[in-house]
Amino acid sequence: MVKVEIGSNDAGQRLDRFLRKYLKRAPLSAVYKIIRKDLKLNGRRAKEDTVLEEGDVLSLFIDEERLAELTKDPAKRRAKRQFAIAYEDGDVLIVSKPWGLLTHGDSHEKKNTLMNQVCGYLQDRGGYDPADEKTFTPSPVNRLDRNTTGLVIFGKTAAGLRQLTKLIRERDYVSKYYITIVAGDFRDGMVIEDRLVKNAEKNRVRISDSGQSAVSEVRPLERSADGKFSVVEVRLVTGRTHQIRVHLAGKGYPLAGDSKYGTSASGRKANDRLRKLGVTTQLLHAGRLAFGDIPEEYTALQGLRKKEITAPVPAEFQRVWDEIKG
């Protein structure tokens, strides 16, 4: 028999969901068989939907060797740190992601990701040890594309991660602002509202009456002397795939360097100009997060209450703008 004590980062989960993550290599059928026949919670049989509390003790009637086969490998996965820290407290870490780095791994890159870099940083600081955790891993609550730079929010603890996820879903307490360079002379602010449909196979999005609602608020920041380029700030009211790129291209202001959606005459000219400067992709930066009057029930997030977090544009973004603004 093996005893497993539930810590603060594992509390609040259903028993079956905890075991599905803890016994990572066990088939689903084996997990439910263990619940029925080989497990007691605080000395009693328990149902799969029982919500675990901190201090609960699970008694697993399997030997240690078998448990070792079924549980996750606690080996550290390290990648050289490339991000900058914009904010940190006991429950939350906000970092600025560089260009070219994946937030999560994919089929081509599993090691050098922002998530692995953040976990390595927290391990070095003593704030996270995978050997001490059964199911929890510090994770992001927002995601940026490989070629988008800027602010990504991580939950360092289970409480922080759960509360951040809930807070962002409510939309009233976190405003996300992006800055980008567009083709054209953008003079007046606008609100863009329509519906977007994604073609997952082509990784492409289009405007459609049957898609998901998408809302962007756009305001001008700077314009080039020749009127061919503008810097704008976009507030994402919703967060759909490629939303900024599709919305601005649809209004005649494609992102400079965006070969996927910048196919208009002005977009192609802007892309040609950027290629001469060594840039072959759009310059999109998640530069500002504004947190509102976060309710007291979000106990792990009070350090963010009415706080604004910023990250400066990358040097490459500034270099390009300096070259084209005139």
RODO-2510 file (C-alpha; in nm, 4 decimals, decimal comma):
residues 326
     n   res          X          Y          Z
     1     m     0,0000     0,0000     0,0000
     2     v     0,1172     0,3526    -0,0853
     3     k    -0,0164     0,6644     0,0868
     4     v    -0,0452     0,9936    -0,1005
     5     e    -0,1195     1,3187     0,0847
     6     i    -0,3028     1,5912    -0,1014
     7     g    -0,1218     1,9262    -0,0959
     8     s    -0,2539     2,2754    -0,1673
     9     n    -0,1744     2,2574    -0,5401
    10     d    -0,3718     1,9335    -0,5805
    11     a    -0,6740     2,0272    -0,3684
    12     g    -1,0021     2,1268    -0,5333
    13     q    -0,9913     1,8551    -0,7998
    14     r    -1,2254     1,5616    -0,8453
    15     l    -1,0678     1,2341    -0,7408
    16     d    -1,0822     1,0826    -1,0896
    17     r    -0,9285     1,3913    -1,2521
    18     f    -0,6491     1,3973    -0,9976
    19     l    -0,5682     1,0312    -1,0615
    20     r    -0,5815     1,0709    -1,4398
    21     k    -0,3037     1,3302    -1,4122
    22     y    -0,1116     1,1661    -1,1296
    23     l    -0,1151     0,8166    -1,2815
    24     k    -0,0069     0,9622    -1,6133
    25     r     0,0722     0,6334    -1,7856
    26     a    -0,2331     0,4415    -1,6633
    27     p    -0,5123     0,3723    -1,9125
    28     l    -0,8434     0,5367    -1,8253
    29     s    -0,9985     0,1988    -1,7487
    30     a    -0,7193     0,1238    -1,5017
    31     v    -0,7762     0,4565    -1,3213
    32     y    -1,1429     0,3804    -1,2606
    33     k    -1,0635     0,0224    -1,1611
    34     i    -0,8212     0,1554    -0,8978
    35     i    -1,0932     0,3892    -0,7637
    36     r    -1,3388     0,0995    -0,7376
    37     k    -1,1102    -0,1651    -0,5921
    38     d    -0,7673    -0,0368    -0,4874
    39     l    -0,8166     0,2998    -0,3208
    40     k    -0,9412     0,4516     0,0019
    41     l    -0,9735     0,8206     0,0856
    42     n    -0,9082     0,8949     0,4531
    43     g    -0,9706     0,5278     0,5258
    44     r    -1,2998     0,5051     0,3358
    45     r    -1,4116     0,4137    -0,0113
    46     a    -1,4720     0,7183    -0,2313
    47     k    -1,6606     0,7989    -0,5509
    48     e    -1,4854     0,9301    -0,8571
    49     d    -1,6528     1,2742    -0,8285
    50     t    -1,5346     1,3341    -0,4699
    51     v    -1,3587     1,6728    -0,4487
    52     l    -1,0209     1,6436    -0,2792
    53     e    -0,9206     1,8752     0,0058
    54     e    -0,5775     1,9720     0,1326
    55     g    -0,4596     1,7173     0,3888
    56     d    -0,6658     1,4300     0,2502
    57     v    -0,4799     1,0975     0,2402
    58     l    -0,5211     0,8507    -0,0437
    59     s    -0,4342     0,4874     0,0252
    60     l    -0,3445     0,3116    -0,2980
    61     f    -0,3319    -0,0660    -0,2726
    62     i    -0,0609    -0,1097    -0,5355
    63     d     0,3099    -0,1672    -0,4827
    64     e     0,5659     0,1119    -0,5117
    65     e     0,7252    -0,0331    -0,8235
    66     r     0,3921    -0,0332    -1,0075
    67     l     0,3191     0,3204    -0,8860
    68     a     0,6558     0,4379    -1,0211
    69     e     0,5618     0,2970    -1,3620
    70     l     0,2313     0,4814    -1,3673
    71     t     0,3337     0,8233    -1,2349
    72     k     0,4963     1,0990    -1,4312
    73     d     0,8699     1,1369    -1,4599
    74     p     0,9819     1,4244    -1,2341
    75     a     1,2989     1,4860    -1,4354
    76     k     1,3671     1,8524    -1,5006
    77     r     1,3338     1,9774    -1,8571
    78     r     1,5542     2,2826    -1,8981
    79     a     1,5809     2,5385    -2,1737
    80     k     1,7915     2,8536    -2,1775
    81     r     1,5962     3,1502    -2,0474
    82     q     1,4976     3,4021    -2,3176
    83     f     1,2067     3,5854    -2,1530
    84     a     1,2023     3,9004    -1,9390
    85     i     1,0081     3,9266    -1,6137
    86     a     0,7423     4,1993    -1,6086
    87     y     0,5719     4,1090    -1,2774
    88     e     0,5987     3,8403    -1,0103
    89     d     0,4417     3,7588    -0,6749
    90     g     0,3783     3,4359    -0,4847
    91     d     0,1020     3,3131    -0,7155
    92     v     0,1508     3,4912    -1,0481
    93     l     0,4340     3,5431    -1,2962
    94     i     0,3988     3,7694    -1,6015
    95     v     0,6780     3,7468    -1,8577
    96     s     0,7579     3,9078    -2,1918
    97     k     0,8025     3,6466    -2,4657
    98     p     1,0560     3,7077    -2,7443
    99     w     0,9968     3,6564    -3,1142
   100     g     1,0238     3,2984    -3,2465
   101     l     0,9516     3,1182    -2,9188
   102     l     0,6504     2,8875    -2,8803
   103     t     0,4353     2,9315    -2,5702
   104     h     0,3662     2,5546    -2,5608
   105     g     0,5403     2,2724    -2,7416
   106     d     0,4184     2,1295    -3,0706
   107     s     0,5042     1,8264    -3,2846
   108     h     0,8283     1,9914    -3,3988
   109     e     0,9515     2,1550    -3,0769
   110     k     0,8918     2,0121    -2,7303
   111     k     1,1862     2,1321    -2,5217
   112     n     1,2668     2,4951    -2,6004
   113     t     0,9313     2,6546    -2,5178
   114     l     0,8294     2,9459    -2,2995
   115     m     0,6535     2,7083    -2,0603
   116     n     0,9657     2,4968    -2,0100
   117     q     1,1803     2,8066    -1,9678
   118     v     0,9450     2,9428    -1,7012
   119     c     0,9376     2,6092    -1,5162
   120     g     1,3189     2,6026    -1,5236
   121     y     1,3329     2,9557    -1,3846
   122     l     1,0935     2,8664    -1,1009
   123     q     1,2935     2,5533    -1,0214
   124     d     1,6119     2,7573    -0,9983
   125     r     1,4377     3,0019    -0,7645
   126     g     1,3015     2,7224    -0,5457
   127     g     0,9403     2,8098    -0,6229
   128     y     0,8626     2,4867    -0,8041
   129     d     0,9954     2,1329    -0,7729
   130     p     0,8273     1,8749    -0,9985
   131     a     0,9427     1,5993    -0,7665
   132     d     0,7179     1,7456    -0,4942
   133     e     0,4142     1,7880    -0,7211
   134     k     0,1722     1,5140    -0,8139
   135     t    -0,0359     1,6838    -1,0832
   136     f     0,0411     2,0567    -1,0886
   137     t     0,2686     2,2381    -1,3358
   138     p     0,2968     2,6195    -1,3587
   139     s     0,1089     2,7111    -1,6767
   140     p     0,0087     3,0109    -1,8898
   141     v    -0,3486     3,1389    -1,9047
   142     n    -0,2999     3,3225    -2,2341
   143     r    -0,1084     3,2209    -2,5421
   144     l     0,0850     3,4136    -2,8053
   145     d     0,1765     3,2868    -3,1507
   146     r     0,5423     3,2065    -3,2205
   147     n     0,5913     3,5367    -3,4062
   148     t     0,4020     3,7533    -3,1556
   149     t     0,6044     3,9073    -2,8738
   150     g     0,4987     4,0351    -2,5344
   151     l     0,3170     3,9576    -2,2133
   152     v     0,2133     3,6062    -2,1096
   153     i     0,0521     3,5384    -1,7702
   154     f     0,1468     3,2263    -1,5693
   155     g    -0,0103     3,0760    -1,2601
   156     k     0,2737     2,9757    -1,0263
   157     t     0,0383     2,7911    -0,7904
   158     a    -0,2796     2,5932    -0,8472
   159     a    -0,4834     2,8631    -0,6728
   160     g    -0,3265     3,1334    -0,8870
   161     l    -0,3832     2,9341    -1,2067
   162     r    -0,7488     2,8565    -1,1269
   163     q    -0,8298     3,2137    -1,0296
   164     l    -0,6512     3,3643    -1,3294
   165     t    -0,8392     3,1339    -1,5659
   166     k    -1,1724     3,2315    -1,4111
   167     l    -1,0843     3,6029    -1,4043
   168     i    -0,9930     3,6139    -1,7738
   169     r    -1,3120     3,4321    -1,8720
   170     e    -1,5197     3,7019    -1,7025
   171     r    -1,3547     3,9650    -1,9299
   172     d    -1,4413     4,2569    -1,6993
   173     y    -1,1153     4,2616    -1,5064
   174     v    -0,8305     4,2171    -1,7579
   175     s    -0,7753     4,4350    -2,0656
   176     k    -0,5142     4,3185    -2,3200
   177     y    -0,3475     4,5710    -2,5492
   178     y    -0,1317     4,5003    -2,8551
   179     i     0,0827     4,7346    -3,0628
   180     t     0,1595     4,6774    -3,4285
   181     i     0,2695     4,8466    -3,7509
   182     v     0,0071     4,8525    -4,0271
   183     a     0,0091     4,9538    -4,3922
   184     g    -0,1749     5,2787    -4,4560
   185     d    -0,2455     5,6142    -4,2943
   186     f    -0,4553     5,5172    -3,9904
   187     r    -0,5943     5,8399    -3,8445
   188     d    -0,9173     5,7639    -3,6559
   189     g    -0,9946     5,5073    -3,3899
   190     m    -1,2478     5,2365    -3,4653
   191     v    -1,4282     4,9406    -3,3127
   192     i    -1,4286     4,6330    -3,5367
   193     e    -1,6973     4,3744    -3,4656
   194     d    -1,7824     4,0700    -3,6745
   195     r    -1,7630     3,6906    -3,6718
   196     l    -1,4598     3,4755    -3,7498
   197     v    -1,4311     3,1168    -3,8725
   198     k    -1,1055     2,9196    -3,8536
   199     n    -0,9888     2,6620    -4,1059
   200     a    -0,7731     2,4453    -3,8790
   201     e    -0,6197     2,2506    -4,1673
   202     k    -0,4880     2,5668    -4,3353
   203     n    -0,4439     2,7608    -4,0078
   204     r    -0,6324     3,0468    -4,1633
   205     v    -0,9227     3,2605    -4,0413
   206     r    -1,1914     3,4437    -4,2375
   207     i    -1,4875     3,6684    -4,1619
   208     s    -1,8214     3,4852    -4,1798
   209     d    -2,1781     3,5370    -4,0618
   210     s    -2,1691     3,1954    -3,8930
   211     g    -1,8438     3,2342    -3,6974
   212     q    -1,7551     3,3285    -3,3402
   213     s    -1,8091     3,6873    -3,2312
   214     a    -1,4891     3,8946    -3,2373
   215     v    -1,4435     4,2552    -3,1185
   216     s    -1,1317     4,4753    -3,1458
   217     e    -1,0871     4,8395    -3,0422
   218     v    -0,8153     5,0181    -3,2429
   219     r    -0,6560     5,3603    -3,1907
   220     p    -0,3708     5,5358    -3,3771
   221     l    -0,0379     5,6064    -3,2049
   222     e     0,1977     5,7297    -3,4806
   223     r     0,2022     5,7746    -3,8581
   224     s     0,4947     5,7754    -4,0979
   225     a     0,5813     6,0981    -4,2758
   226     d     0,4809     5,9549    -4,6151
   227     g     0,1478     5,8219    -4,4841
   228     k     0,2255     5,4657    -4,5884
   229     f     0,2608     5,3167    -4,2386
   230     s     0,1025     5,3647    -3,8976
   231     v     0,1584     5,2327    -3,5466
   232     v    -0,1695     5,1383    -3,3779
   233     e    -0,2745     4,9959    -3,0441
   234     v    -0,5440     4,7276    -3,0366
   235     r    -0,7494     4,6284    -2,7346
   236     l    -0,8791     4,2735    -2,7682
   237     v    -1,2314     4,2565    -2,6305
   238     t    -1,2377     3,8922    -2,7442
   239     g    -0,9392     3,6710    -2,8144
   240     r    -0,9862     3,4756    -3,1369
   241     t    -0,7116     3,3177    -3,3468
   242     h    -0,5461     3,5774    -3,5775
   243     q    -0,8141     3,8267    -3,4743
   244     i    -0,6012     4,1418    -3,5020
   245     r    -0,4518     4,0379    -3,8353
   246     v    -0,7886     3,9552    -3,9918
   247     h    -0,9701     4,2574    -3,8500
   248     l    -0,7174     4,5160    -3,9627
   249     a    -0,6673     4,3564    -4,3049
   250     g    -1,0451     4,3573    -4,3490
   251     k    -1,0532     4,7314    -4,2867
   252     g    -0,7744     4,8027    -4,5352
   253     y    -0,4879     4,8261    -4,2861
   254     p    -0,3045     4,4917    -4,3034
   255     l    -0,0183     4,4324    -4,0629
   256     a     0,3090     4,5222    -4,2308
   257     g     0,4985     4,2020    -4,3068
   258     d     0,1922     3,9750    -4,2838
   259     s     0,2123     3,7547    -4,5931
   260     k    -0,0940     3,5491    -4,4952
   261     y    -0,3502     3,8295    -4,4697
   262     g    -0,1656     4,1248    -4,6246
   263     t    -0,2502     4,0355    -4,9833
   264     s    -0,3977     4,3706    -5,0902
   265     a    -0,1897     4,6088    -5,3034
   266     s    -0,0958     4,8176    -4,9977
   267     g    -0,0155     4,5034    -4,8017
   268     r     0,2157     4,3671    -5,0712
   269     k     0,3994     4,7005    -5,0981
   270     a     0,4404     4,7141    -4,7199
   271     n     0,5714     4,3584    -4,7146
   272     d     0,8229     4,4377    -4,9897
   273     r     0,9469     4,7357    -4,7891
   274     l     0,9944     4,5276    -4,4754
   275     r     1,1713     4,2493    -4,6641
   276     k     1,4340     4,5027    -4,7704
   277     l     1,4869     4,5647    -4,3970
   278     g     1,5277     4,1918    -4,3301
   279     v     1,1784     4,1355    -4,1864
   280     t     0,9538     3,8626    -4,3287
   281     t     0,6727     3,8513    -4,0726
   282     q     0,4312     4,0872    -3,9002
   283     l     0,5468     4,2897    -3,5990
   284     l     0,2828     4,2315    -3,3309
   285     h     0,3545     4,2961    -2,9631
   286     a     0,1348     4,2292    -2,6582
   287     g     0,2624     4,5303    -2,4696
   288     r     0,0128     4,6134    -2,1964
   289     l    -0,2177     4,4433    -1,9450
   290     a    -0,4569     4,6524    -1,7381
   291     f    -0,6172     4,4843    -1,4366
   292     g    -0,9339     4,6261    -1,2881
   293     d    -1,0870     4,6247    -0,9422
   294     i    -1,0388     4,2507    -0,8865
   295     p    -1,2960     4,1201    -0,6338
   296     e    -1,1659     4,0080    -0,2932
   297     e    -1,2792     3,6510    -0,3601
   298     y    -0,9757     3,6218    -0,5936
   299     t    -0,7444     3,5941    -0,2958
   300     a    -0,4375     3,4886    -0,4977
   301     l    -0,4672     3,7846    -0,7380
   302     q    -0,4939     4,0848    -0,5085
   303     g    -0,1401     4,1939    -0,5984
   304     l    -0,2695     4,2668    -0,9513
   305     r    -0,5656     4,4762    -0,8388
   306     k    -0,5829     4,8013    -1,0400
   307     k    -0,2298     4,7384    -1,1687
   308     e    -0,0982     4,7979    -1,5200
   309     i     0,1810     4,5744    -1,6514
   310     t     0,3811     4,6826    -1,9554
   311     a     0,6592     4,5483    -2,1751
   312     p     0,8547     4,7678    -2,4191
   313     v     0,8481     4,6809    -2,7881
   314     p     1,1431     4,4646    -2,8999
   315     a     1,4497     4,6325    -3,0460
   316     e     1,3661     4,4886    -3,3904
   317     f     1,0199     4,6500    -3,3833
   318     q     1,1731     4,9876    -3,2924
   319     r     1,4463     4,9514    -3,5547
   320     v     1,1949     4,8909    -3,8319
   321     w     0,9751     5,1813    -3,7271
   322     d     1,2714     5,4156    -3,7066
   323     e     1,3645     5,3151    -4,0632
   324     i     1,0200     5,3674    -4,2193
   325     k     0,8636     5,6537    -4,0234
   326     g     1,0690     5,9233    -4,1998
***
